[in-house]
């Protein structure tokens, strides 16, 4: 719940603009290390952007990916599971074997493998996560 609250109130919580670069703060370490500063609690990256602010704003992207993935895979898996349970026969057998095939691969390794083939990107990430996640909803609704 706190993760969601931090994402919602990111403009009020983040100490700096996550996109603003500052050459003065370039590669600044966290505040508890030597050369660290209290103005950049977790330090700064290669072009001087505040890491804490980037993490706080990054929570929005993580939540968006999670919600969209659950919505799409939930709808698709429930729909296919309902059809497979209702019609039975060959349709059910084919979908169930395909679901078994997808479940036999480790989730993270499969996702990394597909990302290396398809390429990086927000849309590609959602497609890959949905491709593997619909199976859980399929099994549950079938």
LUMDRENFI-923032 format. One record per residue (C-alpha): residue number from 1; x, y, z. Coordinates in steps of 0.5 Angstrom, whole numbers. Example, Ala and Ser with C-alpha at 12.3 -4.5 7.8 and 13.67 -1.06 7.14 Angstrom:
BEGIN
<pati><i>1</i><u>25</u><v>-9</v><w>16</w></pati>
<pati><i>2</i><u>27</u><v>-2</v><w>14</w></pati>
//
This chain:
BEGIN
<pati><i>1</i><u>0</u><v>0</v><w>0</w></pati>
<pati><i>2</i><u>6</u><v>5</v><w>2</w></pati>
<pati><i>3</i><u>9</u><v>3</v><w>-5</w></pati>
<pati><i>4</i><u>2</u><v>6</v><w>-9</w></pati>
<pati><i>5</i><u>2</u><v>12</v><w>-4</w></pati>
<pati><i>6</i><u>9</u><v>14</v><w>-6</w></pati>
<pati><i>7</i><u>7</u><v>13</v><w>-13</w></pati>
<pati><i>8</i><u>1</u><v>17</v><w>-13</w></pati>
<pati><i>9</i><u>4</u><v>23</v><w>-9</w></pati>
<pati><i>10</i><u>11</u><v>23</v><w>-12</w></pati>
<pati><i>11</i><u>11</u><v>30</v><w>-14</w></pati>
<pati><i>12</i><u>10</u><v>32</v><w>-7</w></pati>
<pati><i>13</i><u>15</u><v>27</v><w>-4</w></pati>
<pati><i>14</i><u>21</u><v>27</v><w>-9</w></pati>
<pati><i>15</i><u>26</u><v>32</v><w>-7</w></pati>
<pati><i>16</i><u>29</u><v>33</v><w>-14</w></pati>
<pati><i>17</i><u>26</u><v>33</v><w>-21</w></pati>
<pati><i>18</i><u>28</u><v>26</v><w>-23</w></pati>
<pati><i>19</i><u>30</u><v>28</v><w>-30</w></pati>
<pati><i>20</i><u>34</u><v>35</v><w>-29</w></pati>
<pati><i>21</i><u>41</u><v>33</v><w>-30</w></pati>
<pati><i>22</i><u>47</u><v>37</v><w>-26</w></pati>
<pati><i>23</i><u>54</u><v>36</v><w>-27</w></pati>
<pati><i>24</i><u>56</u><v>39</v><w>-20</w></pati>
<pati><i>25</i><u>52</u><v>32</v><w>-17</w></pati>
<pati><i>26</i><u>55</u><v>28</v><w>-22</w></pati>
<pati><i>27</i><u>57</u><v>21</v><w>-19</w></pati>
<pati><i>28</i><u>55</u><v>23</v><w>-12</w></pati>
<pati><i>29</i><u>55</u><v>18</v><w>-7</w></pati>
<pati><i>30</i><u>50</u><v>17</v><w>-2</w></pati>
<pati><i>31</i><u>50</u><v>21</v><w>4</w></pati>
<pati><i>32</i><u>53</u><v>16</v><w>9</w></pati>
<pati><i>33</i><u>59</u><v>15</v><w>5</w></pati>
<pati><i>34</i><u>65</u><v>20</v><w>4</w></pati>
<pati><i>35</i><u>63</u><v>26</v><w>-1</w></pati>
<pati><i>36</i><u>56</u><v>24</v><w>0</w></pati>
<pati><i>37</i><u>51</u><v>30</v><w>1</w></pati>
<pati><i>38</i><u>45</u><v>30</v><w>5</w></pati>
<pati><i>39</i><u>41</u><v>34</v><w>-1</w></pati>
<pati><i>40</i><u>42</u><v>27</v><w>-5</w></pati>
<pati><i>41</i><u>40</u><v>22</v><w>0</w></pati>
<pati><i>42</i><u>42</u><v>16</v><w>-5</w></pati>
<pati><i>43</i><u>47</u><v>20</v><w>-9</w></pati>
<pati><i>44</i><u>47</u><v>22</v><w>-16</w></pati>
<pati><i>45</i><u>48</u><v>18</v><w>-23</w></pati>
<pati><i>46</i><u>53</u><v>19</v><w>-29</w></pati>
<pati><i>47</i><u>49</u><v>26</v><w>-31</w></pati>
<pati><i>48</i><u>48</u><v>28</v><w>-24</w></pati>
<pati><i>49</i><u>40</u><v>26</v><w>-23</w></pati>
<pati><i>50</i><u>38</u><v>25</v><w>-16</w></pati>
<pati><i>51</i><u>37</u><v>17</v><w>-15</w></pati>
<pati><i>52</i><u>32</u><v>17</v><w>-10</w></pati>
<pati><i>53</i><u>27</u><v>22</v><w>-14</w></pati>
<pati><i>54</i><u>28</u><v>17</v><w>-20</w></pati>
<pati><i>55</i><u>26</u><v>11</v><w>-16</w></pati>
<pati><i>56</i><u>20</u><v>15</v><w>-13</w></pati>
<pati><i>57</i><u>18</u><v>17</v><w>-20</w></pati>
<pati><i>58</i><u>20</u><v>10</v><w>-23</w></pati>
<pati><i>59</i><u>14</u><v>7</v><w>-18</w></pati>
<pati><i>60</i><u>9</u><v>10</v><w>-23</w></pati>
<pati><i>61</i><u>12</u><v>6</v><w>-28</w></pati>
<pati><i>62</i><u>12</u><v>-1</v><w>-24</w></pati>
<pati><i>63</i><u>5</u><v>0</v><w>-22</w></pati>
<pati><i>64</i><u>2</u><v>1</v><w>-29</w></pati>
<pati><i>65</i><u>6</u><v>-5</v><w>-32</w></pati>
<pati><i>66</i><u>3</u><v>-9</v><w>-26</w></pati>
<pati><i>67</i><u>-4</u><v>-7</v><w>-27</w></pati>
<pati><i>68</i><u>-4</u><v>-7</v><w>-35</w></pati>
<pati><i>69</i><u>-1</u><v>-14</v><w>-34</w></pati>
<pati><i>70</i><u>-6</u><v>-17</v><w>-29</w></pati>
<pati><i>71</i><u>-12</u><v>-13</v><w>-33</w></pati>
<pati><i>72</i><u>-10</u><v>-16</v><w>-40</w></pati>
<pati><i>73</i><u>-8</u><v>-23</v><w>-38</w></pati>
<pati><i>74</i><u>-14</u><v>-24</v><w>-33</w></pati>
<pati><i>75</i><u>-19</u><v>-22</v><w>-38</w></pati>
<pati><i>76</i><u>-15</u><v>-27</v><w>-43</w></pati>
<pati><i>77</i><u>-14</u><v>-32</v><w>-39</w></pati>
<pati><i>78</i><u>-21</u><v>-32</v><w>-36</w></pati>
<pati><i>79</i><u>-24</u><v>-32</v><w>-43</w></pati>
<pati><i>80</i><u>-20</u><v>-38</v><w>-45</w></pati>
<pati><i>81</i><u>-21</u><v>-42</v><w>-39</w></pati>
<pati><i>82</i><u>-29</u><v>-41</v><w>-39</w></pati>
<pati><i>83</i><u>-29</u><v>-43</v><w>-47</w></pati>
<pati><i>84</i><u>-25</u><v>-49</v><w>-45</w></pati>
<pati><i>85</i><u>-29</u><v>-51</v><w>-39</w></pati>
<pati><i>86</i><u>-35</u><v>-50</v><w>-43</w></pati>
<pati><i>87</i><u>-34</u><v>-53</v><w>-50</w></pati>
<pati><i>88</i><u>-29</u><v>-59</v><w>-47</w></pati>
<pati><i>89</i><u>-26</u><v>-63</v><w>-52</w></pati>
<pati><i>90</i><u>-21</u><v>-62</v><w>-57</w></pati>
<pati><i>91</i><u>-21</u><v>-54</v><w>-56</w></pati>
<pati><i>92</i><u>-20</u><v>-56</v><w>-48</w></pati>
<pati><i>93</i><u>-14</u><v>-61</v><w>-49</w></pati>
<pati><i>94</i><u>-10</u><v>-56</v><w>-54</w></pati>
<pati><i>95</i><u>-11</u><v>-50</v><w>-49</w></pati>
<pati><i>96</i><u>-9</u><v>-54</v><w>-43</w></pati>
<pati><i>97</i><u>-3</u><v>-58</v><w>-46</w></pati>
<pati><i>98</i><u>-1</u><v>-51</v><w>-49</w></pati>
<pati><i>99</i><u>-2</u><v>-48</v><w>-41</w></pati>
<pati><i>100</i><u>2</u><v>-54</v><w>-39</w></pati>
<pati><i>101</i><u>8</u><v>-52</v><w>-44</w></pati>
<pati><i>102</i><u>8</u><v>-45</v><w>-41</w></pati>
<pati><i>103</i><u>8</u><v>-47</v><w>-34</w></pati>
<pati><i>104</i><u>14</u><v>-52</v><w>-35</w></pati>
<pati><i>105</i><u>19</u><v>-46</v><w>-36</w></pati>
<pati><i>106</i><u>21</u><v>-42</v><w>-30</w></pati>
<pati><i>107</i><u>17</u><v>-35</v><w>-31</w></pati>
<pati><i>108</i><u>23</u><v>-30</v><w>-30</w></pati>
<pati><i>109</i><u>28</u><v>-34</v><w>-35</w></pati>
<pati><i>110</i><u>23</u><v>-35</v><w>-40</w></pati>
<pati><i>111</i><u>21</u><v>-27</v><w>-40</w></pati>
<pati><i>112</i><u>29</u><v>-25</v><w>-40</w></pati>
<pati><i>113</i><u>29</u><v>-30</v><w>-46</w></pati>
<pati><i>114</i><u>23</u><v>-27</v><w>-50</w></pati>
<pati><i>115</i><u>26</u><v>-20</v><w>-48</w></pati>
<pati><i>116</i><u>32</u><v>-22</v><w>-52</w></pati>
<pati><i>117</i><u>29</u><v>-24</v><w>-58</w></pati>
<pati><i>118</i><u>23</u><v>-19</v><w>-58</w></pati>
<pati><i>119</i><u>27</u><v>-13</v><w>-56</w></pati>
<pati><i>120</i><u>27</u><v>-8</v><w>-50</w></pati>
<pati><i>121</i><u>21</u><v>-3</v><w>-49</w></pati>
<pati><i>122</i><u>15</u><v>-2</v><w>-45</w></pati>
<pati><i>123</i><u>10</u><v>-5</v><w>-50</w></pati>
<pati><i>124</i><u>14</u><v>-11</v><w>-51</w></pati>
<pati><i>125</i><u>15</u><v>-12</v><w>-43</w></pati>
<pati><i>126</i><u>7</u><v>-12</v><w>-42</w></pati>
<pati><i>127</i><u>6</u><v>-17</v><w>-48</w></pati>
<pati><i>128</i><u>11</u><v>-22</v><w>-45</w></pati>
<pati><i>129</i><u>9</u><v>-21</v><w>-38</w></pati>
<pati><i>130</i><u>1</u><v>-23</v><w>-41</w></pati>
<pati><i>131</i><u>4</u><v>-28</v><w>-45</w></pati>
<pati><i>132</i><u>6</u><v>-32</v><w>-39</w></pati>
<pati><i>133</i><u>1</u><v>-30</v><w>-34</w></pati>
<pati><i>134</i><u>-6</u><v>-31</v><w>-37</w></pati>
<pati><i>135</i><u>-4</u><v>-39</v><w>-36</w></pati>
<pati><i>136</i><u>-6</u><v>-38</v><w>-28</w></pati>
<pati><i>137</i><u>-12</u><v>-35</v><w>-30</w></pati>
<pati><i>138</i><u>-14</u><v>-40</v><w>-35</w></pati>
<pati><i>139</i><u>-13</u><v>-46</v><w>-30</w></pati>
<pati><i>140</i><u>-17</u><v>-42</v><w>-25</w></pati>
<pati><i>141</i><u>-23</u><v>-41</v><w>-29</w></pati>
<pati><i>142</i><u>-23</u><v>-48</v><w>-33</w></pati>
//
